[in-house]
Amino acid sequence: MALLIRESNQISVHQLTKMGGKPLAPSNTQWGSCSVCGGWMQFIGQIDLEETAIKEVSKRKQLLLIFMCTNNPGLCDEWDADLGGNAAILVSKTNLTSLEAPWNKEEFLLEETLLSLDQCDDSADTYCQIFKPISKPSMRQNWW
């Protein structure tokens, strides 16, 4: 089983899974910092573990906050889960507040996209059937 993440069609006050915007977390939550360069990381998004439908984690009343270093692209090994250029921080879903960046530089993606999680298997065919991307009209015009 895999999770398919897609933009949410229904906006809910209780929707917590998202990409971009500011992280929601208890006010005492520490902002992610890079253990390679020491700079603040960019907030990428968050996942409400209860929405995952994975029994090992869905019972938790937690959010997973996702951060990545963007200070020195490629030099902080942000693609490697074990080298310190990214972070996944578990926080409680109680007393949530919108966290401000730790300094005046914007350390988050300005546009916020609410997401929903769906179950699917790992096959590309199943993904395409579930997602059904909207085909874009051709930019080419015929002139007669």
N, C-alpha and C positions, 0 to 999 in steps of 0.2 A: 504494500500500500504506500502511496505517495500523496503528498498534498499539492493541490493545484491552487495557486493564489491568483485571484483576478479582482479587478476593480469592482467594488460593491455597487449594485444597482439601487439598493435601498439604504438611505442614510438613516442611521439610528443614533439616538443620544448615547446609547450604550456601546456603540461600535468602537473597539479599541485597537483592532488590527489595522495598521496603516503604514504607509511609506511617506517619509518627509514630515514637515511640520515640526512642532516641538514635542519632545517626549513627555508622556504623562507618567508620573511616578510620585511616591511620597517625597515631601519637601527635603528630607535629609539625604536623598540619593546623590551619590557622587557622580559627576559627569565623567565619561570615559576619557582616559588619557593614554597616549601611546607610550609603551614601555621602551620603544626604540629611540625616538627623538625627544620624548618628554612633553610634546605638545598636546593640546586638546584635540580630541577626535571629532569628526562630523557625525551627528546623529543621522542614521539612515532610515530606521523604521522600528516598529515594535509589533510583536505577535502576542495576542491573548491566548495563553496556553489552553484555556477552557474551550476555545473554538477549534482546537486541532483535532478533536475526536480520537486522539491517541491515548488509550486508557492509562498509560504510565504517567502522562503529564497533564491530561485534561482535568484531573481532580484537583490540581493545584490552583489556587486563586492568585496567579502570578502573571506578570507580563515579562516578555523577553525583549529587552532593549538592545538594538543592534547599532554599534558604532564602528567607524573605520577611519584610520588616519589619512588625511588628505594634505598634510603639511609638506611632505617631500614625496610626491607620487613615485612609487616604484622602489624607493630607498628604504621604506619601513616594512617591507615584506607584508603589506596589508592583505595579500592573497593567501598567506599561510596562517592557518588557525592557531599555530603554536608559537609564533615568533613575536607577538605583541603589537602588531600594527592594526589589530581589530579587537573588538570586545563584544561579548554578549553578556548582558547583565540581567539577572533575575531580580525583579522587585515585586513587592506585594501590591495587590489591586485595591488596597484600602487607603483612604486619605490621599487620593490622586490629585496632583496639581500639575500645571503646565510648567516644566522646568525652563528657566532662562539659561542661555549660554553663559559659560563662566567668565567671559570677557566680551568686549564690544564687537568682536568679529562674529559674524553669523556662523555658528557651528551646526547648522541644520539646513535641510532642503526647504526652501520657502514654500513650495507648493505641497500641500498635503493631499494624499490619495487614500481614501478608505478602501480596505480590501476585505474580501470574504475568502474563506478557505473551503475547499471541496475535496472529497476523497477521490482518488483515481489511481489506476495502476501505473506502472512505469512505461507502458508502451506509448509510442508516439501516436498511434491510431486512436487510442482512447483519449489522449490529450486533445487531439484535433476535433474529435466528436463532441467533447465536453465544451471546449473553448469556442469553437466555431467563429474564428476571427471574421470580422466584417471585411469583405473585399472592397477595395477602393476602385472607383471608376477609372478607366483609362484616361490618361492626360492627352492622348493623341486624338485629334479630331480629323475626320475626313472632310475634305472640301471638294465639291464637285462643281 
